[in-house]
Amino acid sequence: MRVLLTNIVFLCAFGAFGQGVVSNACNMAQNICNSVPVPFPLSTGTSPSPVVPPAGSISNPNTNPAPGFMGCLLAGELNPNWFVLNITSTGNLEFNIGAAGGSGYFDWSLWPYNPATGCTDIQNNLVSPAGCNWNASSQGFTGMSTGGPPAGGATGNFTPSVPVVAGQAYILMFSNYSSQVGNVSLTFPPSGASVGCSADTPDQTICLGDVATVDIVVPPAYVAPTFNWLITTGVSNPTGGTGVLVTPTVTTDYYVEVQDNAPGGVMYTDTFTITVVNPPAPNAGPDQNVCLGSLVTLSGTPDDPINNTTMWMYDASGVTPTPTVNFIPNNTNLTTFASVNQVGTYFFMLQETNAICGDVQDTCIINVSDLSITASFTSPSCATFTDGTITISSAGANEYSFDGGTFWDVLATSGGFGAGTYTVCARTPLGCEKCVDVIITEPAPMTISVSNDTLICENGTAQLSAFATGGTSYLFHWDHTADTGFQQSVMPGAATTYTVFAENQTGCVSPATTIDVTVRPPLTGTISAFDTICPGYDTDLSASVVGGIGQPYSFVWSDGSTFNGAPNHTINVGPAVSTDYTVTITDGCESTPLVMMTNVRVAPLPVPMVDVLNPIQCEAAIFDIVNITDPALSQYNYWLVDGEQQFLNQDTITTAEMWAGEYDLQLIITSFEGCVDSVTWLELLSVDPKPVADFKYSPNPVLMFNTQVRFTNYSFNGYTYQWFFEDGTPSQSTQTNVDVIFPDGIEGRYDVRLITTSELGCVDTMDHELIVYPEVLIYAPNAFTPDDDEHNQTWRVFMEGIDVYDFELLIFNRWGEVVWESHDIETGWDGTYGGKQAPADTYTWIIRTKDLMNDAKYTYDGHINLLR
């Protein structure tokens, strides 16, 4: 459903031709004269002269010419605007009414247009629309387009474009269905056919002075047009449209305003050009005077060599007898040659033909005459001079040229010529020229020769000599002196080139020549760099030399050494103090002696010094020793302790454990300059022997019923003693030998310690465990009762002071049979024999064992009463 929207204002950009007018009737249709956007005011209300028939007619069908679209003006001629579209280029007609983002229904219909019958053809249902649109949506944006709607347009609002041909006209009726108010633009996309009002009056081309007849061509849609010529130069009728005579003198663009006087008609400006072509202006070239027998050179220049044609023509009517004239190679070349066989005046014409202006000629005059010429010369006075002369002889000539015809003079003789070839010419009053070559020869030249190039030593002298020919007497001009003698003595300080030339008695000079004097290089050399040695050492000093005249060279040293021969020499020196040495070297030439100096520095010798923090120690001794040598003279060090322990580059060393004795220490120091010194300190390190604690005691072993013990001191190297006795009386003592009583009647183990100290405080300790052994004791019961009660079920013996690992117990019955045997003193007999209870009886036992302390053997026996 359409919704009627009102009071919507369309803001449209104004085109170059301003805003359109209200055209709400067919006979008031507005001509669209360009393809730029044309803003126009929306029309509301009824058309004053409606012509569109109701829907369903031929001119307003219900069926759209484009398939898939709704009918045409289903609401009729509602709020109309009418436009005439004059097609100026063939293509597809495209247009837009409104713009994307607008509102309102904009319906339209497009018919082919005949200015005379266009409106009545629509009204009388005689013409069908070429296209139409009944908007599908209220977007205020509609028209014709190729390939679908433009950006922002709805498909139902844009019908396909239609093909059109330049020169056709269409009338467009736009219906403001929604009664919108304001302005809207009619736009023609550049992709479609263009529209306009001009039918393009054709351009013309005329020759200067001719007249152009102009008929203004108007669009087919114009009715009763009027004309106004804006450019009136040479125009016969400034308001005429047909048969206007125009006579411009230069190419001119003409502008004519054409006004359509029909209702709603517009004015446009028609533009055309009348091109004025100037008549050709060929140039046949300059007039010429030519000698008989020479070709006439014709070189013409056309006004327009591209568009015009040219040819050469001639007139020899004034020459008698009638000459023969030939063009070489032809008469159509702009540059060509002509040959004639008679003296006289000829006229050669270059003719240029233009399609607009016809033929135009230009003439050059050629005067042909005849002439003879000879020439003589005098040579220059000296070689290379330019005082020679030339004389020209030519009957009838009145002008002469000595440079090939560039400059002319009335004198037949001219000077200032050197040896060479010259072209000289003679010319008659008629301009006939002839030339001849003159070869001027040169007199015998001056020559000069000089002595050979030479080589001298530094400070040496060279003798230079020069000799000349080509005269009787000579002056020699040297570049280094004003003296003009043939021989010179020179003493250059560097390689020098001397230039000389000779001059004879007539002032002729020879070419300059040169003598090169090369100076041998001065003596240069090298000497050993400054050196440093240690006291008592020596070093080699070497010197070498190059330059001068070469070997043999003489070497004289400041220490008195000399040498003569090769370019190098070496001496050996060992000064006690730092010393400068110079050498003077000479060669067998005048070269300046070479003096060079070097220095041998005797470096200071380091003095090794040490500090032993504790030089006397007990064994095992470890010594800390510090290098206190001057650090400015100590770069590297080497230690040797007692000939075995070595240390490298350590300023503080710690020795390994050392035992009793006296030990030497050696320290070797190397200075930063490589000087070495060594000091050995004999028996610097002293190690006192460690005392040995030792003692013995008696009795030994100690038995539990005799516990008074004598301790005898057997220590070595001891000075004082300290005894410690566990549970002994006394428990401590400083005596050398001590008597001690340990607890009586009991066995036990007691720690005994002896600490022995030497005179230097060296200490040794001896620890010993004293054992109080038990006496040998035995207890053997004489009866037992193995009757399975809780008392007295087994029989065993109890012993002290024996070796329990060397123990044997045998029990015999009355028949001497062994009924039980045991080697474990802790195990008892249970009264069985052979797995059965032994009968109650008296049994005999025997024990064999050894003393725990001294392996003394013991045998014990007795009887057992087995009771049941």
Secondary structure, DSSP 8 states (H G I E B T S, - for coil): ---------------TT-------SGGG-EEE--SS-EEEE---SB-SS-----TTSSSS-SS-SSTTS--S-TT-SBSEEEEEEEB-S-EEE-EEEE-TT--S-EEEEEEE--TTTHHHHHHTT----SEEE--SS--SEEEEESSS--TT--GGGEEE-EEE-TT-EEEEEEEETT---SEEEEE--TTS--B-S------EEEETT--EEE-----TT--S-EEEES--TTBS-TT-SSSEEE--SS-EEEEEEEE--STT--EEEEEEEEEEE-----B----EEEETTS-EEEE-B-S-TTTSEEEEEEE-TTSSS----EEES-SSSSEEEEE--S-EEEEEEEEEEETTTEEEEEEEEEEEE----EEEEE--SSTT---EEEEEE-TT--EEESSSSSS-BS-SEEEEE-SEEEEEEEE-TT--EEEEEEEE------EEEE---EEE-TT--EEEEEEEESSSSEEEEESS-S---SEEEE--SS-EEEEEEEEETTS-B---EEEEEEE----EEEE---EEE-TT--EEEEEEEE-TT-SSEEEEETTS-EEEESSEEEEEE--SS-EEEEEEEE-SSS---EEEEEEEEE-------EEES--EEESSB--EEEE-S-GGG-SEEEEEETTTEEEES-SEEE---B-SEEEEEEEEEE-TTS-EEEEEEEEEEEEE---B--EEEESSSEETTB-EEEEEE--BS-SEEEEEETT-BSSEE-SSSEEEE--SSS-EEEEEEEEEE-TT--EEEEEEEEEEE---EEE--SEE--SSSSSS--B--EEESEEEEEEEEEEE-TTS-EEEEES-TT--B-SEETTEE--SEEEEEEEEEEETTT--EEEEEEEEEE--
